[in-house]
Amino acid sequence: MKKALKGLAKRRMVFALVLALTIFGAVYGFAATLNIGTNALSAGNATVASCQASGTPTGTYTVAYDPTVPGYKVGSVTVTGMDPGCNGQTVSVTLTGASSASLANGSATYSSAGSNTTVVIPSLSANPSAALVTGISVAVNG
């Protein structure tokens, strides 16, 4: 009986060791696949350059009366103050409401043709009531 218990304990120890090495290998392998670069940052740390050399882009929205609300709904978002260095980048906006809840989002590609510093996001994922909007977040993705 004592010999059987020793054999069982030895098998458990070998099983635990194999399991621990398998888990460690999997975690190490997943960590090695995380991307870090100048235009993409998945995890870790790296210096990420910004195309916006100066100033801060600002978002404003247009409203249109909707009798089904009744009231005004957000129609489109205009982002001003874009830097020409962001030419060709995607500008994303998110309209937020109470508790910073997302109400709608949209995106458009910025073109600095001429001396243009404005990008219009003509369509959003939803057209919320303007009375519910408490903020606009702007992000330049590239």
TIRO-2110 file (N, C-alpha, C; in Angstrom, 1 decimal):
// TIRO-2110
0.8, -1.2, 0.0, N, 1, A
0.0, 0.0, 0.0, CA, 1, A
0.9, 1.3, 0.0, C, 1, A
1.9, 1.2, 0.8, N, 2, A
2.8, 2.4, 0.9, CA, 2, A
3.5, 2.6, -0.5, C, 2, A
3.9, 1.6, -1.2, N, 3, A
4.5, 1.7, -2.5, CA, 3, A
3.6, 2.3, -3.5, C, 3, A
2.3, 1.9, -3.4, N, 4, A
1.3, 2.5, -4.3, CA, 4, A
1.1, 3.9, -4.1, C, 4, A
1.0, 4.4, -2.8, N, 5, A
0.9, 5.8, -2.5, CA, 5, A
2.1, 6.6, -3.0, C, 5, A
3.3, 6.1, -2.9, N, 6, A
4.5, 6.8, -3.4, CA, 6, A
4.4, 6.9, -4.9, C, 6, A
4.0, 5.9, -5.6, N, 7, A
3.9, 5.9, -7.0, CA, 7, A
2.8, 7.0, -7.5, C, 7, A
1.7, 7.0, -6.8, N, 8, A
0.6, 8.0, -7.1, CA, 8, A
1.1, 9.4, -6.8, C, 8, A
1.8, 9.6, -5.7, N, 9, A
2.4, 11.0, -5.4, CA, 9, A
3.4, 11.4, -6.5, C, 9, A
4.2, 10.4, -6.9, N, 10, A
5.2, 10.7, -8.0, CA, 10, A
4.5, 11.1, -9.3, C, 10, A
3.4, 10.4, -9.7, N, 11, A
2.7, 10.7, -10.9, CA, 11, A
2.1, 12.1, -10.8, C, 11, A
1.5, 12.4, -9.6, N, 12, A
0.9, 13.8, -9.4, CA, 12, A
1.9, 14.9, -9.6, C, 12, A
3.1, 14.6, -9.0, N, 13, A
4.2, 15.6, -9.1, CA, 13, A
4.6, 15.8, -10.6, C, 13, A
4.8, 14.8, -11.3, N, 14, A
5.1, 14.8, -12.7, CA, 14, A
4.0, 15.6, -13.5, C, 14, A
2.8, 15.2, -13.2, N, 15, A
1.6, 15.9, -13.9, CA, 15, A
1.6, 17.4, -13.6, C, 15, A
1.8, 17.7, -12.4, N, 16, A
1.8, 19.2, -12.0, CA, 16, A
3.0, 19.9, -12.7, C, 16, A
4.1, 19.3, -12.8, N, 17, A
5.3, 19.9, -13.4, CA, 17, A
5.0, 20.1, -14.9, C, 17, A
4.5, 19.1, -15.6, N, 18, A
4.1, 19.2, -17.0, CA, 18, A
3.1, 20.3, -17.2, C, 18, A
2.1, 20.3, -16.4, N, 19, A
1.0, 21.3, -16.5, CA, 19, A
1.6, 22.8, -16.3, C, 19, A
2.4, 22.9, -15.3, N, 20, A
3.0, 24.3, -15.0, CA, 20, A
3.9, 24.7, -16.2, C, 20, A
4.7, 23.8, -16.8, N, 21, A
5.5, 24.2, -18.0, CA, 21, A
4.7, 24.5, -19.2, C, 21, A
3.6, 23.8, -19.4, N, 22, A
2.7, 24.1, -20.5, CA, 22, A
2.0, 25.4, -20.4, C, 22, A
1.5, 25.8, -19.2, N, 23, A
0.9, 27.1, -18.9, CA, 23, A
2.0, 28.2, -19.1, C, 23, A
3.2, 28.0, -18.6, N, 24, A
4.2, 29.0, -18.7, CA, 24, A
4.5, 29.2, -20.2, C, 24, A
4.7, 28.2, -21.0, N, 25, A
5.0, 28.3, -22.4, CA, 25, A
3.9, 29.0, -23.2, C, 25, A
2.6, 28.7, -22.8, N, 26, A
1.5, 29.4, -23.5, CA, 26, A
1.5, 30.9, -23.2, C, 26, A
1.6, 31.2, -22.0, N, 27, A
1.6, 32.7, -21.6, CA, 27, A
2.8, 33.4, -22.3, C, 27, A
4.0, 32.8, -22.3, N, 28, A
5.1, 33.4, -22.9, CA, 28, A
4.9, 33.5, -24.4, C, 28, A
4.3, 32.5, -25.0, N, 29, A
4.1, 32.6, -26.4, CA, 29, A
3.1, 33.7, -26.8, C, 29, A
2.0, 33.8, -26.0, N, 30, A
1.0, 34.9, -26.3, CA, 30, A
1.7, 36.3, -26.1, C, 30, A
2.5, 36.4, -25.1, N, 31, A
3.1, 37.7, -24.9, CA, 31, A
4.1, 38.1, -26.0, C, 31, A
4.7, 37.1, -26.7, N, 32, A
5.6, 37.4, -27.7, CA, 32, A
4.9, 37.8, -29.0, C, 32, A
3.6, 37.6, -29.1, N, 33, A
2.8, 38.0, -30.3, CA, 33, A
2.2, 39.4, -30.2, C, 33, A
2.4, 40.1, -29.1, N, 34, A
1.9, 41.5, -29.0, CA, 34, A
2.7, 42.4, -29.9, C, 34, A
2.0, 43.3, -30.6, N, 35, A
2.6, 44.2, -31.5, CA, 35, A
2.9, 45.6, -30.9, C, 35, A
4.1, 46.1, -31.1, N, 36, A
4.4, 47.4, -30.7, CA, 36, A
5.1, 48.1, -31.9, C, 36, A
4.5, 49.2, -32.3, N, 37, A
5.1, 49.9, -33.4, CA, 37, A
4.7, 51.4, -33.4, C, 37, A
5.1, 52.2, -34.4, N, 38, A
4.8, 53.6, -34.4, CA, 38, A
3.3, 53.9, -34.7, C, 38, A
2.6, 53.0, -35.4, N, 39, A
1.2, 53.3, -35.7, CA, 39, A
0.3, 52.3, -35.1, C, 39, A
0.8, 51.3, -34.4, N, 40, A
0.0, 50.3, -33.7, CA, 40, A
0.6, 50.0, -32.3, C, 40, A
-0.2, 50.0, -31.3, N, 41, A
0.3, 49.7, -30.0, CA, 41, A
-0.7, 48.7, -29.4, C, 41, A
-0.3, 47.5, -29.2, N, 42, A
-1.2, 46.5, -28.6, CA, 42, A
-1.0, 46.4, -27.1, C, 42, A
0.2, 46.3, -26.7, N, 43, A
0.6, 46.2, -25.3, CA, 43, A
2.1, 46.5, -25.2, C, 43, A
2.5, 46.8, -24.0, N, 44, A
3.9, 47.2, -23.8, CA, 44, A
4.0, 48.7, -23.8, C, 44, A
5.3, 49.1, -24.1, N, 45, A
5.5, 50.5, -24.2, CA, 45, A
6.4, 50.9, -25.3, C, 45, A
6.1, 51.9, -26.0, N, 46, A
6.9, 52.4, -27.1, CA, 46, A
6.6, 53.9, -27.4, C, 46, A
7.5, 54.6, -27.9, N, 47, A
7.2, 56.0, -28.3, CA, 47, A
6.3, 56.0, -29.5, C, 47, A
5.2, 56.7, -29.5, N, 48, A
4.3, 56.7, -30.6, CA, 48, A
4.2, 58.2, -31.1, C, 48, A
4.7, 58.4, -32.3, N, 49, A
4.7, 59.8, -32.9, CA, 49, A
3.3, 60.2, -33.2, C, 49, A
3.1, 61.5, -33.1, N, 50, A
1.8, 62.1, -33.4, CA, 50, A
1.9, 63.0, -34.7, C, 50, A
0.9, 62.9, -35.5, N, 51, A
0.9, 63.7, -36.7, CA, 51, A
0.5, 65.1, -36.4, C, 51, A
-0.1, 65.3, -35.2, N, 52, A
-0.7, 66.6, -34.8, CA, 52, A
0.4, 67.3, -34.1, C, 52, A
1.2, 68.1, -34.8, N, 53, A
2.4, 68.8, -34.3, CA, 53, A
2.0, 69.9, -33.3, C, 53, A
0.9, 70.6, -33.5, N, 54, A
0.5, 71.7, -32.6, CA, 54, A
-1.0, 71.8, -32.7, C, 54, A
-1.5, 72.4, -31.6, N, 55, A
-3.0, 72.6, -31.5, CA, 55, A
-3.7, 71.3, -31.2, C, 55, A
-5.0, 71.5, -31.0, N, 56, A
-5.9, 70.4, -30.6, CA, 56, A
-7.1, 70.4, -31.5, C, 56, A
-7.3, 69.3, -32.2, N, 57, A
-8.6, 69.2, -33.0, CA, 57, A
-9.8, 69.3, -32.1, C, 57, A
-10.8, 70.0, -32.6, N, 58, A
-12.0, 70.2, -31.8, CA, 58, A
-13.2, 69.8, -32.7, C, 58, A
-14.1, 69.1, -32.0, N, 59, A
-15.3, 68.6, -32.7, CA, 59, A
-16.5, 69.4, -32.4, C, 59, A
-17.4, 69.7, -33.4, N, 60, A
-18.7, 70.3, -33.2, CA, 60, A
-19.7, 69.6, -34.1, C, 60, A
-20.9, 69.6, -33.7, N, 61, A
-21.9, 68.9, -34.5, CA, 61, A
-23.0, 69.8, -34.9, C, 61, A
-23.6, 69.3, -36.1, N, 62, A
-24.8, 70.0, -36.6, CA, 62, A
-26.0, 69.3, -36.1, C, 62, A
-27.1, 70.1, -36.0, N, 63, A
-28.4, 69.5, -35.6, CA, 63, A
-29.5, 69.7, -36.6, C, 63, A
-30.5, 68.9, -36.6, N, 64, A
-31.6, 69.0, -37.5, CA, 64, A
-32.9, 68.6, -36.7, C, 64, A
-33.9, 69.4, -36.9, N, 65, A
-35.2, 69.1, -36.2, CA, 65, A
-35.8, 67.8, -36.7, C, 65, A
-36.2, 67.0, -35.7, N, 66, A
-36.9, 65.7, -36.0, CA, 66, A
-38.2, 65.7, -35.3, C, 66, A
-39.3, 65.8, -36.0, N, 67, A
-40.6, 65.8, -35.4, CA, 67, A
-41.0, 64.5, -34.6, C, 67, A
-40.3, 63.4, -34.9, N, 68, A
-40.6, 62.2, -34.2, CA, 68, A
-40.0, 62.2, -32.8, C, 68, A
-39.1, 63.1, -32.5, N, 69, A
-38.5, 63.1, -31.1, CA, 69, A
-39.5, 63.7, -30.1, C, 69, A
-40.1, 64.8, -30.3, N, 70, A
-39.8, 65.9, -31.1, CA, 70, A
-38.6, 66.7, -30.5, C, 70, A
-37.8, 67.1, -31.3, N, 71, A
-36.6, 67.9, -30.9, CA, 71, A
-35.5, 67.8, -31.9, C, 71, A
-34.3, 68.1, -31.6, N, 72, A
-33.2, 68.2, -32.5, CA, 72, A
-32.3, 66.9, -32.3, C, 72, A
-31.9, 66.4, -33.5, N, 73, A
-31.0, 65.2, -33.5, CA, 73, A
-29.6, 65.7, -34.1, C, 73, A
-28.6, 65.0, -33.7, N, 74, A
-27.3, 65.3, -34.3, CA, 74, A
-27.2, 64.7, -35.7, C, 74, A
-26.7, 65.6, -36.7, N, 75, A
-26.7, 65.1, -38.1, CA, 75, A
-25.3, 64.7, -38.5, C, 75, A
-24.3, 65.6, -38.3, N, 76, A
-22.9, 65.3, -38.7, CA, 76, A
-22.0, 66.0, -37.7, C, 76, A
-20.7, 65.6, -37.7, N, 77, A
-19.7, 66.2, -36.9, CA, 77, A
-18.6, 66.8, -37.7, C, 77, A
-18.1, 68.0, -37.4, N, 78, A
-17.0, 68.7, -38.0, CA, 78, A
-15.9, 68.8, -37.1, C, 78, A
-14.7, 68.4, -37.5, N, 79, A
-13.5, 68.5, -36.7, CA, 79, A
-12.6, 69.6, -37.3, C, 79, A
-12.3, 70.6, -36.5, N, 80, A
-11.4, 71.7, -37.0, CA, 80, A
-10.1, 71.6, -36.2, C, 80, A
-9.1, 72.3, -36.8, N, 81, A
-7.8, 72.4, -36.1, CA, 81, A
-6.9, 71.3, -36.4, C, 81, A
-7.2, 70.6, -37.5, N, 82, A
-6.3, 69.5, -37.9, CA, 82, A
-5.0, 70.0, -38.5, C, 82, A
-3.9, 69.2, -38.2, N, 83, A
-2.6, 69.6, -38.7, CA, 83, A
-2.4, 68.9, -40.1, C, 83, A
-1.8, 69.7, -41.1, N, 84, A
-1.6, 69.1, -42.4, CA, 84, A
-0.8, 67.8, -42.4, C, 84, A
0.0, 67.6, -41.3, N, 85, A
0.8, 66.4, -41.2, CA, 85, A
0.0, 65.2, -41.0, C, 85, A
-1.3, 65.3, -40.7, N, 86, A
-2.2, 64.2, -40.5, CA, 86, A
-2.9, 63.8, -41.8, C, 86, A
-2.5, 64.4, -43.0, N, 87, A
-3.1, 64.1, -44.2, CA, 87, A
-3.2, 62.6, -44.5, C, 87, A
-4.3, 62.1, -44.9, N, 88, A
-4.6, 60.7, -45.2, CA, 88, A
-4.9, 59.8, -43.9, C, 88, A
-4.9, 60.4, -42.8, N, 89, A
-5.2, 59.7, -41.5, CA, 89, A
-6.7, 59.6, -41.3, C, 89, A
-7.2, 58.6, -40.6, N, 90, A
-8.6, 58.5, -40.3, CA, 90, A
-8.9, 59.2, -39.0, C, 90, A
-9.9, 60.1, -39.0, N, 91, A
-10.3, 60.8, -37.9, CA, 91, A
-11.6, 60.2, -37.4, C, 91, A
-11.6, 59.7, -36.1, N, 92, A
-12.8, 59.1, -35.5, CA, 92, A
-13.3, 60.0, -34.4, C, 92, A
-14.7, 60.0, -34.4, N, 93, A
-15.3, 60.8, -33.3, CA, 93, A
-16.3, 59.9, -32.6, C, 93, A
-16.5, 60.2, -31.3, N, 94, A
-17.5, 59.5, -30.5, CA, 94, A
-18.3, 60.5, -29.8, C, 94, A
-19.6, 60.5, -29.9, N, 95, A
-20.5, 61.4, -29.1, CA, 95, A
-20.8, 60.6, -27.8, C, 95, A
-20.7, 61.3, -26.7, N, 96, A
-20.9, 60.7, -25.4, CA, 96, A
-22.1, 61.4, -24.7, C, 96, A
-22.7, 60.7, -23.8, N, 97, A
-23.8, 61.2, -23.0, CA, 97, A
-23.5, 61.1, -21.5, C, 97, A
-24.5, 60.9, -20.8, N, 98, A
-24.4, 60.8, -19.3, CA, 98, A
-23.5, 59.6, -19.0, C, 98, A
-22.7, 59.8, -17.9, N, 99, A
-21.7, 58.8, -17.5, CA, 99, A
-20.7, 58.4, -18.6, C, 99, A
-20.5, 59.3, -19.5, N, 100, A
-19.6, 59.0, -20.7, CA, 100, A
-20.0, 57.9, -21.5, C, 100, A
-21.2, 57.5, -21.6, N, 101, A
-21.8, 56.4, -22.4, CA, 101, A
-21.7, 56.8, -23.9, C, 101, A
-21.3, 55.9, -24.7, N, 102, A
-21.2, 56.2, -26.1, CA, 102, A
-22.6, 56.3, -26.7, C, 102, A
-22.9, 57.3, -27.4, N, 103, A
-24.2, 57.5, -28.1, CA, 103, A
-24.1, 57.2, -29.6, C, 103, A
-23.0, 57.6, -30.2, N, 104, A
-22.8, 57.4, -31.7, CA, 104, A
-21.3, 57.6, -32.0, C, 104, A
-20.9, 57.0, -33.1, N, 105, A
-19.5, 57.2, -33.6, CA, 105, A
-19.5, 57.2, -35.1, C, 105, A
-18.4, 57.7, -35.6, N, 106, A
-18.2, 57.8, -37.0, CA, 106, A
-16.8, 58.1, -37.3, C, 106, A
-16.4, 58.0, -38.6, N, 107, A
-15.0, 58.3, -39.0, CA, 107, A
-15.0, 58.8, -40.4, C, 107, A
-13.9, 59.5, -40.8, N, 108, A
-13.7, 59.9, -42.1, CA, 108, A
-12.2, 60.1, -42.3, C, 108, A
-11.7, 60.1, -43.6, N, 109, A
-10.3, 60.3, -43.9, CA, 109, A
-10.0, 61.8, -44.1, C, 109, A
-9.0, 62.3, -43.4, N, 110, A
-8.6, 63.7, -43.5, CA, 110, A
-7.8, 64.0, -44.7, C, 110, A
-8.1, 65.1, -45.4, N, 111, A
-7.3, 65.5, -46.6, CA, 111, A
-6.9, 67.0, -46.3, C, 111, A
-5.6, 67.2, -46.4, N, 112, A
-5.1, 68.5, -46.1, CA, 112, A
-4.9, 69.3, -47.4, C, 112, A
-5.6, 68.9, -48.5, N, 113, A
-5.5, 69.6, -49.8, CA, 113, A
-5.7, 71.1, -49.6, C, 113, A
-4.9, 71.9, -50.3, N, 114, A
-4.9, 73.3, -50.1, CA, 114, A
-4.4, 73.6, -48.7, C, 114, A
-5.1, 74.4, -47.9, N, 115, A
-4.7, 74.6, -46.5, CA, 115, A
-5.8, 74.2, -45.6, C, 115, A
-6.5, 73.1, -46.0, N, 116, A
-7.7, 72.6, -45.3, CA, 116, A
-7.2, 72.1, -43.9, C, 116, A
-7.9, 72.5, -42.9, N, 117, A
-7.7, 72.0, -41.5, CA, 117, A
-8.9, 71.4, -40.9, C, 117, A
-9.9, 71.1, -41.8, N, 118, A
-11.2, 70.6, -41.3, CA, 118, A
-11.5, 69.3, -41.9, C, 118, A
-12.2, 68.4, -41.2, N, 119, A
-12.7, 67.2, -41.7, CA, 119, A
-14.1, 67.0, -41.2, C, 119, A
-15.0, 66.6, -42.1, N, 120, A
-16.4, 66.4, -41.8, CA, 120, A
-16.7, 64.9, -41.8, C, 120, A
-17.3, 64.5, -40.7, N, 121, A
-17.8, 63.1, -40.6, CA, 121, A
-19.3, 63.2, -40.9, C, 121, A
-19.7, 62.9, -42.1, N, 122, A
-21.1, 63.1, -42.6, CA, 122, A
-22.1, 62.1, -42.0, C, 122, A
-21.7, 60.9, -41.7, N, 123, A
-22.7, 60.0, -41.1, CA, 123, A
-22.1, 59.3, -39.9, C, 123, A
-23.1, 59.1, -39.0, N, 124, A
-22.7, 58.5, -37.7, CA, 124, A
-23.5, 57.2, -37.6, C, 124, A
-23.0, 56.4, -36.6, N, 125, A
-23.7, 55.1, -36.4, CA, 125, A
-25.1, 55.2, -35.9, C, 125, A
-25.4, 56.4, -35.3, N, 126, A
-26.8, 56.7, -34.8, CA, 126, A
-26.9, 58.2, -34.9, C, 126, A
-28.1, 58.7, -34.8, N, 127, A
-28.3, 60.1, -34.7, CA, 127, A
-29.1, 60.4, -33.4, C, 127, A
-28.3, 60.6, -32.3, N, 128, A
-29.0, 60.8, -31.0, CA, 128, A
-29.6, 62.2, -30.9, C, 128, A
-30.5, 62.3, -29.9, N, 129, A
-31.0, 63.6, -29.6, CA, 129, A
-29.9, 64.5, -29.1, C, 129, A
-29.9, 65.7, -29.6, N, 130, A
-28.8, 66.6, -29.3, CA, 130, A
-28.8, 66.9, -27.8, C, 130, A
-30.0, 66.8, -27.2, N, 131, A
-30.1, 67.1, -25.7, CA, 131, A
-29.4, 66.1, -24.9, C, 131, A
-29.1, 64.9, -25.4, N, 132, A
-28.4, 63.8, -24.7, CA, 132, A
-26.9, 63.9, -24.8, C, 132, A
-26.4, 64.7, -25.8, N, 133, A
-25.0, 64.7, -26.0, CA, 133, A
-24.3, 65.6, -25.0, C, 133, A
-23.3, 65.1, -24.3, N, 134, A
-22.5, 65.9, -23.3, CA, 134, A
-21.1, 66.1, -23.7, C, 134, A
-20.6, 65.3, -24.7, N, 135, A
-19.2, 65.4, -25.1, CA, 135, A
-18.9, 64.8, -26.4, C, 135, A
-17.8, 65.2, -27.0, N, 136, A
-17.3, 64.7, -28.3, CA, 136, A
-15.8, 64.3, -28.1, C, 136, A
-15.5, 63.1, -28.4, N, 137, A
-14.1, 62.6, -28.3, CA, 137, A
-13.6, 62.5, -29.8, C, 137, A
-12.4, 63.0, -30.0, N, 138, A
-11.8, 63.0, -31.3, CA, 138, A
-10.5, 62.2, -31.2, C, 138, A
-10.3, 61.3, -32.2, N, 139, A
-9.0, 60.5, -32.2, CA, 139, A
-8.5, 60.5, -33.7, C, 139, A
-7.2, 60.7, -33.9, N, 140, A
-6.6, 60.6, -35.2, CA, 140, A
-5.9, 59.2, -35.2, C, 140, A
-6.3, 58.3, -36.1, N, 141, A
-5.8, 57.0, -36.2, CA, 141, A
-5.0, 56.8, -37.4, C, 141, A
-3.8, 56.2, -37.3, N, 142, A
-3.0, 56.0, -38.5, CA, 142, A
-2.1, 54.9, -38.4, C, 142, A
END
